[in-house]
Amino acid sequence: MNYHKQKSIKWNTVKSKVILDNYYCRVIQEEVLTSTGKVVPEYFLVSRRDVVIIVPVTKSGKFVLIREYKHGVGQQILMFPAGLVDTDKNARDTAIKELREETGYNTGRVHFLGTFYEYPSNDTHKVYVFLAKNLPEAPSGSISKDEETELLYLTQDKLKKMILKNELKLATAVCAYILAGEMI
């Protein structure tokens, strides 16, 4: 395949109806016509609010991760602080808020690292990634009473080994770590 001369490929929506619409997501059933002319009568899209992930790093270079129960998989997951972008805030402000609520760290200094899509075949949201570095060794605030999280402090070497051993199972956390890359 010649990557320099890609043809434009786009599907067309023939029909669309909303199946579910609430605060967390909207599920849309579409009938689509692919670029090859094939009709797909039941294609489902999930439209959710965008997500932020913030990679916190202390002055000594330790990554601050949280362990939190995720009901979708029925287990505790190791991850960076994250959350849905608030409807009344931008992604940067939401990242600062999530860092404070989930870890107790207060900072107004975060660096935008980039965006990516989590599951673009059927999901429309973007993931915004931020870095908070040079944080104190311990948080100055407390974790929000609504959060059920445990803080973990990992060296870069330990975190890399966990990724390579498949112990960090959340793809968005691995992507966020990669985006943080040389900025640490």
QUIJOWO-V639067 format. One record per residue. RES is the residue in one small letter. SS is DSSP state (H for helix, E for strand, C for the rest). OMEGA is omega in radians with two decimals (NA if undefined). Layout:
res=RES ss=SS omega=OMEGA
res=RES ss=SS omega=OMEGA
//
This chain:
res=m ss=C omega=3.10
res=n ss=C omega=-3.09
res=y ss=C omega=-3.14
res=h ss=C omega=-3.11
res=k ss=C omega=3.12
res=q ss=C omega=3.08
res=k ss=C omega=-3.14
res=s ss=C omega=3.12
res=i ss=C omega=3.12
res=k ss=C omega=3.06
res=w ss=C omega=3.12
res=n ss=E omega=3.10
res=t ss=E omega=3.11
res=v ss=E omega=3.11
res=k ss=E omega=3.14
res=s ss=E omega=3.03
res=k ss=E omega=-3.13
res=v ss=E omega=-3.13
res=i ss=E omega=-3.11
res=l ss=E omega=3.13
res=d ss=E omega=3.09
res=n ss=C omega=-3.08
res=y ss=C omega=-3.03
res=y ss=C omega=-3.11
res=c ss=E omega=3.04
res=r ss=E omega=3.10
res=v ss=E omega=-3.07
res=i ss=E omega=3.04
res=q ss=E omega=-3.13
res=e ss=E omega=2.87
res=e ss=E omega=-3.07
res=v ss=E omega=3.06
res=l ss=E omega=-3.11
res=t ss=C omega=-3.14
res=s ss=C omega=3.10
res=t ss=C omega=3.12
res=g ss=C omega=3.12
res=k ss=C omega=3.07
res=v ss=E omega=3.06
res=v ss=E omega=-3.00
res=p ss=E omega=-3.12
res=e ss=E omega=3.07
res=y ss=E omega=-3.05
res=f ss=E omega=3.06
res=l ss=E omega=3.03
res=v ss=E omega=3.13
res=s ss=E omega=3.12
res=r ss=E omega=3.05
res=r ss=C omega=3.10
res=d ss=C omega=-3.05
res=v ss=E omega=2.99
res=v ss=E omega=2.99
res=i ss=E omega=3.11
res=i ss=E omega=-3.14
res=v ss=E omega=3.14
res=p ss=E omega=-3.14
res=v ss=E omega=-3.14
res=t ss=E omega=3.12
res=k ss=C omega=3.14
res=s ss=C omega=3.08
res=g ss=C omega=3.11
res=k ss=C omega=3.08
res=f ss=E omega=3.10
res=v ss=E omega=3.10
res=l ss=E omega=3.07
res=i ss=E omega=3.00
res=r ss=E omega=-3.04
res=e ss=E omega=3.10
res=y ss=E omega=3.08
res=k ss=E omega=-3.01
res=h ss=C omega=3.14
res=g ss=C omega=3.11
res=v ss=C omega=3.06
res=g ss=C omega=3.14
res=q ss=E omega=3.06
res=q ss=E omega=-3.09
res=i ss=E omega=3.04
res=l ss=E omega=-3.03
res=m ss=E omega=2.95
res=f ss=C omega=3.08
res=p ss=E omega=-3.07
res=a ss=E omega=3.07
res=g ss=E omega=3.09
res=l ss=E omega=3.09
res=v ss=C omega=-3.14
res=d ss=C omega=-3.11
res=t ss=C omega=-3.14
res=d ss=C omega=-3.12
res=k ss=C omega=3.01
res=n ss=C omega=-3.06
res=a ss=H omega=-3.13
res=r ss=H omega=3.14
res=d ss=H omega=3.10
res=t ss=H omega=3.13
res=a ss=H omega=3.12
res=i ss=H omega=3.13
res=k ss=H omega=-3.14
res=e ss=H omega=3.10
res=l ss=H omega=-3.14
res=r ss=H omega=-3.08
res=e ss=H omega=-3.02
res=e ss=H omega=-3.11
res=t ss=H omega=-3.05
res=g ss=C omega=3.11
res=y ss=C omega=3.09
res=n ss=C omega=3.07
res=t ss=C omega=3.03
res=g ss=C omega=-3.08
res=r ss=C omega=3.06
res=v ss=C omega=-3.13
res=h ss=E omega=3.08
res=f ss=E omega=-3.10
res=l ss=E omega=-3.13
res=g ss=E omega=3.12
res=t ss=E omega=2.98
res=f ss=E omega=3.07
res=y ss=E omega=-3.11
res=e ss=C omega=-3.11
res=y ss=C omega=-2.97
res=p ss=C omega=3.10
res=s ss=C omega=-3.06
res=n ss=C omega=-3.07
res=d ss=E omega=-2.99
res=t ss=C omega=-3.01
res=h ss=C omega=3.05
res=k ss=E omega=3.03
res=v ss=E omega=3.10
res=y ss=E omega=-3.09
res=v ss=E omega=3.12
res=f ss=E omega=3.09
res=l ss=E omega=3.00
res=a ss=E omega=-3.11
res=k ss=E omega=-3.09
res=n ss=E omega=3.08
res=l ss=E omega=3.06
res=p ss=C omega=-3.08
res=e ss=C omega=3.11
res=a ss=C omega=-3.14
res=p ss=C omega=3.12
res=s ss=C omega=3.14
res=g ss=C omega=3.12
res=s ss=C omega=3.12
res=i ss=C omega=3.14
res=s ss=C omega=-3.14
res=k ss=C omega=3.12
res=d ss=C omega=-3.10
res=e ss=C omega=3.06
res=e ss=C omega=-3.04
res=t ss=E omega=3.03
res=e ss=E omega=3.13
res=l ss=E omega=3.04
res=l ss=E omega=3.12
res=y ss=E omega=-3.07
res=l ss=E omega=3.01
res=t ss=C omega=3.10
res=q ss=H omega=3.13
res=d ss=H omega=3.14
res=k ss=H omega=-3.14
res=l ss=H omega=3.09
res=k ss=H omega=3.14
res=k ss=H omega=3.11
res=m ss=H omega=3.11
res=i ss=H omega=-3.12
res=l ss=H omega=3.10
res=k ss=C omega=-3.14
res=n ss=C omega=3.10
res=e ss=C omega=3.00
res=l ss=C omega=-2.92
res=k ss=C omega=-3.11
res=l ss=C omega=-3.06
res=a ss=H omega=-3.13
res=t ss=H omega=3.10
res=a ss=H omega=3.11
res=v ss=H omega=3.11
res=c ss=H omega=3.13
res=a ss=H omega=3.11
res=y ss=H omega=-3.14
res=i ss=H omega=3.12
res=l ss=H omega=3.13
res=a ss=H omega=3.04
res=g ss=H omega=-3.01
res=e ss=H omega=-3.11
res=m ss=H omega=-3.05
res=i ss=C omega=NA
//
